[in-house]
Amino acid sequence: MALVGTVVVTGAGGFAGRHLVAHLRTLGVRVVGVHRSVVPPLNPPADASLSWARADVRDVASVSGILRQATPSAVAHLAGYAWTGRSVEEPREAVEQIVVGTLGVLEAVRRAAPGARVLLVGSADEYGAVPLSEQPLREERPLAPRTPYAAAKAAATALGLQYQRTHGIAVLPVRSFNHTGPGQRTGFVCPDLAAQVVTAEREGRGELRVGDPSVVRDFTDVRDVARAYAALLERGTPGEVLNVASGTGRTIGDVVQALVRLARVAVRVVEDPARARPRAWDCPALVGDATRLRERTGWRPEIPFERSLDDLLEEMRTRC
C-alpha cells in the first residue's frame, strides 16, 4: 500500500521528527506535526502540505481533537523522553512521558482515528547489556532494560500490542538503535564530540575529550531512519516488532577518529573518565540486526557514516 492522506507525527519538532516530516512531504503526504511547544520554522518552510498543532501527548482530549480534525491514515508517535542516563535520576518523568504519553496517543487513536496505523518508536536500550559475541541483536532477544528509560520503552511497546489485541489498532512497534546526523542536539555522543571539534576550529586548536572509547554503538543516519519509519507506515506488518539499525558496530573511538579526520584544525584526543557512563546501567555494546525490516520493506541504509558526521559538523558550525 502507498502512504496516502494525512500522517500525524508527534514529537515533530524533535530530531527524528523533523526529518520524518521532511521525508513524508517529499512523498506527497500531508503532515500534521504535533509538538508541545512553539516550533521554529522548518527548512523547507511550511506550506499546504504541513500544519502544526500544539499538544502534550499525555492529554487524551487534546490529541483526540487533533486526530478528529486531521482524519489521518497513520500516526507516527515520536514524542517522549529521550535521555537514557538522565532517567536513572528522574525515573518518574521518564515513565510519565514515555508510557503515559504512549497511552495518550493510543487512546486518542481508539477514540478518534481507529483505522489509522500507529508507529511506536522503542529503543535498542530495551535489550540491555549483551556480550558483543552475541550480537548483532535480533528481535526475539529477551529484553533486560537497565534504565527507567529502557524499561518505559519496553512497557510502551507492550501497551501498544495490548491495544492491538483488545481494540484492533494497527500498531507498528520498532526498536531504533543509535542515529545521528544534522540537527541532533548536544547531550548525545556524536553532537557532543562534534561541538568540541567546532570549538577547536574556532580557537585554532583544542582537545577532543572522550569518556570510554571502547563502547560500541550501531549508528544510522537520521535521514535513513526517517525513510525506515515511512516504509514501515506504508508496508509494515501490524504487531511485528522490528529493529531499525545499520548492522555495523563502531566504537566511540572510531567516531572520534572520524571526527579528527574531518576537523579543519589539529585536535588532540584526551580520554576523560568523568565523561564515561556508569557501568551499573550503561550497555557496553549495542548492534542491531535489521534483516526483518529489510525483508518486509526493502529498506536499507544509504548514507555513509562519515557523511553523517560531516553533515552534522557542517550544520553545527552554523549553529554554535
C-alpha positions as CSV (number, residue, x, y, z in Angstrom):
1,M,0.0,0.0,0.0
2,A,1.1,3.6,-0.6
3,L,1.0,6.3,2.0
4,V,-2.0,8.4,1.3
5,G,-4.0,11.1,3.0
6,T,-2.6,12.6,6.2
7,V,0.1,11.4,8.6
8,V,0.1,12.9,12.2
9,V,3.7,13.0,13.6
10,T,4.0,13.5,17.4
11,G,7.3,15.0,18.5
12,A,7.5,16.6,15.1
13,G,9.8,19.3,16.3
14,G,12.4,16.9,17.6
15,F,15.5,15.4,15.9
16,A,14.0,12.4,14.2
17,G,10.6,14.1,14.0
18,R,11.8,16.9,11.8
19,H,13.5,14.6,9.4
20,L,10.4,12.3,9.2
21,V,8.2,15.3,8.5
22,A,10.6,16.5,5.7
23,H,10.7,13.0,4.2
24,L,6.9,12.5,4.3
25,R,6.5,15.8,2.4
26,T,8.8,14.6,-0.4
27,L,6.4,11.6,-0.7
28,G,3.5,13.9,-1.3
29,V,1.9,13.1,2.0
30,R,0.1,15.8,4.0
31,V,1.6,16.0,7.5
32,V,0.2,17.4,10.8
33,G,3.1,17.9,13.2
34,V,2.3,17.8,16.9
35,H,4.7,19.4,19.3
36,R,4.1,20.6,22.9
37,S,5.9,23.9,22.5
38,V,6.5,26.6,19.8
39,V,8.1,25.0,16.8
40,P,10.8,27.1,14.9
41,P,10.5,27.3,11.1
42,L,11.4,24.2,9.1
43,N,13.6,24.0,6.0
44,P,11.9,23.9,3.6
45,P,9.2,26.2,5.1
46,A,5.7,25.0,5.8
47,D,3.1,25.1,3.0
48,A,-0.2,23.5,2.4
49,S,1.3,20.0,2.9
50,L,2.2,20.8,6.6
51,S,0.3,22.2,9.5
52,W,1.2,22.3,13.2
53,A,-0.8,21.6,16.4
54,R,0.4,22.1,19.9
55,A,-0.4,19.3,22.5
56,D,1.0,17.3,25.3
57,V,0.5,13.7,24.2
58,R,-0.5,12.8,27.7
59,D,-3.6,14.9,27.2
60,V,-6.0,12.4,25.5
61,A,-8.7,15.1,24.8
62,S,-6.2,17.4,23.1
63,V,-4.7,14.6,20.9
64,S,-8.2,13.2,20.1
65,G,-9.3,16.7,18.9
66,I,-6.3,16.9,16.6
67,L,-6.9,13.4,15.2
68,R,-10.6,14.1,14.6
69,Q,-9.7,17.2,12.6
70,A,-6.9,15.6,10.7
71,T,-8.6,12.2,9.9
72,P,-5.1,10.6,9.5
73,S,-4.3,7.3,7.7
74,A,-1.3,6.9,10.0
75,V,0.2,8.3,13.2
76,A,3.9,8.3,13.9
77,H,4.5,8.6,17.6
78,L,8.0,10.0,18.2
79,A,7.2,12.3,21.1
80,G,8.6,11.4,24.5
81,Y,11.5,11.4,26.9
82,A,14.9,10.8,25.2
83,W,17.5,10.7,27.9
84,T,18.7,7.2,28.8
85,G,21.2,8.1,31.5
86,R,19.2,11.0,33.0
87,S,16.3,8.7,33.5
88,V,18.2,7.0,36.3
89,E,17.9,10.2,38.3
90,E,14.4,11.2,37.1
91,P,12.5,7.9,36.6
92,R,9.0,9.4,37.2
93,E,9.5,11.9,34.4
94,A,10.8,9.2,32.0
95,V,7.9,6.9,32.7
96,E,5.2,9.6,32.6
97,Q,6.4,11.0,29.2
98,I,7.0,7.6,27.6
99,V,4.3,5.3,29.0
100,V,1.6,7.8,29.8
101,G,2.4,9.7,26.6
102,T,2.0,6.5,24.5
103,L,-1.2,5.7,26.3
104,G,-2.5,9.1,25.4
105,V,-1.8,8.6,21.8
106,L,-3.2,5.1,21.7
107,E,-6.4,6.1,23.5
108,A,-6.8,9.1,21.2
109,V,-6.4,6.8,18.2
110,R,-9.0,4.4,19.6
111,R,-11.5,7.3,20.2
112,A,-10.9,9.4,17.1
113,A,-9.0,7.5,14.4
114,P,-9.3,3.8,14.9
115,G,-8.4,2.9,11.4
116,A,-5.0,4.7,11.5
117,R,-1.8,2.7,11.5
118,V,0.4,3.7,14.5
119,L,4.2,3.6,14.6
120,L,5.6,3.3,18.1
121,V,9.3,4.0,18.4
122,G,11.1,2.0,21.0
123,S,14.8,1.7,21.8
124,A,17.8,-0.6,21.5
125,D,18.4,0.0,25.2
126,E,15.5,-2.4,25.9
127,Y,17.8,-5.3,25.1
128,G,20.2,-4.3,28.0
129,A,23.8,-5.4,28.3
130,V,24.6,-8.3,25.9
131,P,28.0,-9.7,25.1
132,L,29.3,-8.4,21.8
133,S,29.9,-12.0,20.8
134,E,26.1,-12.5,20.9
135,Q,25.4,-9.5,18.6
136,P,24.0,-8.2,16.3
137,L,20.8,-8.4,18.2
138,R,17.6,-9.9,16.7
139,E,14.1,-9.0,17.7
140,E,13.5,-12.3,19.6
141,R,16.3,-11.5,22.1
142,P,14.9,-11.3,25.6
143,L,14.7,-7.8,27.0
144,A,16.7,-6.8,30.0
145,P,16.4,-3.0,30.4
146,R,18.9,-1.3,32.7
147,T,17.4,2.2,33.0
148,P,13.9,3.6,33.6
149,Y,14.0,5.0,30.0
150,A,14.6,1.5,28.6
151,A,12.0,-0.1,30.8
152,A,9.5,2.5,29.9
153,K,10.1,2.0,26.2
154,A,9.5,-1.8,26.7
155,A,6.3,-1.1,28.6
156,A,5.1,1.3,25.9
157,T,5.5,-1.3,23.2
158,A,3.7,-3.9,25.4
159,L,0.9,-1.3,25.8
160,G,0.7,-0.8,22.1
161,L,0.4,-4.5,21.4
162,Q,-2.3,-4.8,24.0
163,Y,-4.3,-2.1,22.2
164,Q,-3.9,-4.0,19.0
165,R,-5.2,-7.2,20.6
166,T,-8.0,-5.6,22.5
167,H,-9.1,-2.7,20.3
168,G,-7.8,-3.7,16.8
169,I,-5.5,-0.8,16.5
170,A,-2.8,-1.5,13.8
171,V,0.4,-1.0,15.8
172,L,3.8,-0.9,14.2
173,P,6.5,-1.2,17.0
174,V,10.1,-0.6,16.3
175,R,13.3,-0.7,18.3
176,S,15.6,2.0,17.0
177,F,19.4,1.8,17.5
178,N,21.5,5.0,17.7
179,H,21.0,7.5,14.9
180,T,22.8,10.8,14.2
181,G,23.2,13.4,11.6
182,P,22.4,17.1,11.0
183,G,20.2,18.7,13.6
184,Q,21.0,16.5,16.5
185,R,21.3,18.5,19.8
186,T,24.1,18.1,22.3
187,G,23.6,15.7,25.1
188,F,24.2,12.7,22.7
189,V,27.6,11.4,21.9
190,C,28.1,12.4,18.3
191,P,27.0,16.1,18.6
192,D,28.8,16.4,21.9
193,L,32.0,15.3,20.2
194,A,31.3,17.4,17.1
195,A,30.7,20.5,19.3
196,Q,34.2,20.1,20.7
197,V,35.6,20.0,17.2
198,V,33.7,23.1,16.2
199,T,35.1,24.9,19.3
200,A,38.6,23.8,18.5
201,E,38.2,25.1,14.9
202,R,37.1,28.5,16.2
203,E,40.0,28.7,18.6
204,G,42.6,27.3,16.1
205,R,43.4,24.3,18.2
206,G,41.9,22.2,21.0
207,E,41.2,18.9,22.6
208,L,38.6,16.3,21.9
209,R,37.7,14.8,25.3
210,V,36.1,11.3,25.2
211,G,34.8,9.1,28.0
212,D,35.1,5.3,27.3
213,P,36.3,4.9,23.7
214,S,35.7,1.1,23.8
215,V,31.9,1.4,23.9
216,V,30.3,0.0,20.7
217,R,27.2,1.5,19.1
218,D,25.3,1.0,15.8
219,F,24.8,4.4,14.1
220,T,22.3,5.0,11.3
221,D,21.9,8.4,9.7
222,V,18.7,10.0,10.9
223,R,17.6,10.6,7.3
224,D,17.8,6.8,6.7
225,V,15.8,6.3,9.9
226,A,13.1,8.6,8.6
227,R,12.9,6.6,5.4
228,A,12.6,3.4,7.5
229,Y,9.7,4.9,9.5
230,A,7.9,5.9,6.4
231,A,8.4,2.5,4.8
232,L,7.0,0.8,8.0
233,L,4.0,3.1,7.9
234,E,3.4,2.0,4.3
235,R,4.4,-1.7,4.4
236,G,4.9,-2.8,8.0
237,T,3.0,-5.7,9.5
238,P,1.0,-4.6,12.5
239,G,2.1,-6.3,15.7
240,E,5.6,-7.3,14.5
241,V,8.4,-5.6,16.4
242,L,11.3,-4.7,14.1
243,N,14.8,-3.3,14.6
244,V,15.9,-0.1,12.8
245,A,19.7,-0.4,12.6
246,S,22.6,-0.4,10.2
247,G,24.0,-3.7,11.5
248,T,27.5,-2.2,11.8
249,G,29.1,-1.7,15.2
250,R,31.5,1.2,15.7
251,T,33.5,2.1,18.9
252,I,33.3,5.6,20.2
253,G,37.0,5.6,19.5
254,D,36.1,5.1,15.8
255,V,33.7,8.1,16.0
256,V,36.5,10.2,17.5
257,Q,39.0,9.3,14.8
258,A,36.5,10.1,12.1
259,L,35.8,13.5,13.6
260,V,39.6,14.1,13.9
261,R,39.9,13.4,10.1
262,L,37.0,15.8,9.4
263,A,38.3,18.6,11.6
264,R,39.7,21.7,10.0
265,V,42.4,22.1,12.6
266,A,44.6,19.7,14.5
267,V,42.7,18.2,17.5
268,R,44.3,16.3,20.4
269,V,42.3,13.4,21.7
270,V,42.2,13.1,25.5
271,E,40.5,10.3,27.5
272,D,38.3,11.8,30.3
273,P,36.9,9.1,32.7
274,A,34.5,11.7,34.0
275,R,32.7,11.6,30.7
276,A,32.2,7.8,30.8
277,R,28.7,6.5,31.7
278,P,28.5,4.4,34.8
279,R,28.7,0.7,34.0
280,A,25.9,0.0,36.5
281,W,23.4,1.0,33.9
282,D,25.2,1.5,30.6
283,C,25.3,-1.1,27.8
284,P,28.9,-1.6,26.6
285,A,27.7,-2.7,23.1
286,L,24.5,-2.4,21.1
287,V,24.5,-3.6,17.5
288,G,21.3,-4.4,15.7
289,D,20.1,-6.9,13.1
290,A,17.6,-5.2,10.7
291,T,17.2,-8.2,8.4
292,R,13.5,-8.4,9.1
293,L,13.0,-4.7,8.3
294,R,14.8,-5.2,5.0
295,E,12.8,-8.3,4.1
296,R,9.5,-6.6,5.0
297,T,10.0,-3.2,3.4
298,G,13.1,-3.3,1.2
299,W,14.7,-0.6,3.3
300,R,18.5,-0.4,3.8
301,P,20.7,2.4,5.0
302,E,22.1,4.5,2.2
303,I,24.1,7.4,3.8
304,P,27.7,6.6,4.8
305,F,28.6,7.2,8.5
306,E,31.3,9.7,7.7
307,R,28.9,11.7,5.7
308,S,26.5,11.8,8.7
309,L,29.3,13.2,10.8
310,D,30.4,15.6,8.1
311,D,26.8,16.9,7.7
312,L,26.5,17.2,11.5
313,L,29.7,19.1,11.7
314,E,28.7,21.5,8.9
315,E,25.3,22.2,10.5
316,M,26.9,22.7,13.9
317,R,29.4,25.2,12.5
318,T,26.5,27.4,11.7
319,R,24.6,26.6,14.9
320,C,27.2,27.0,17.6
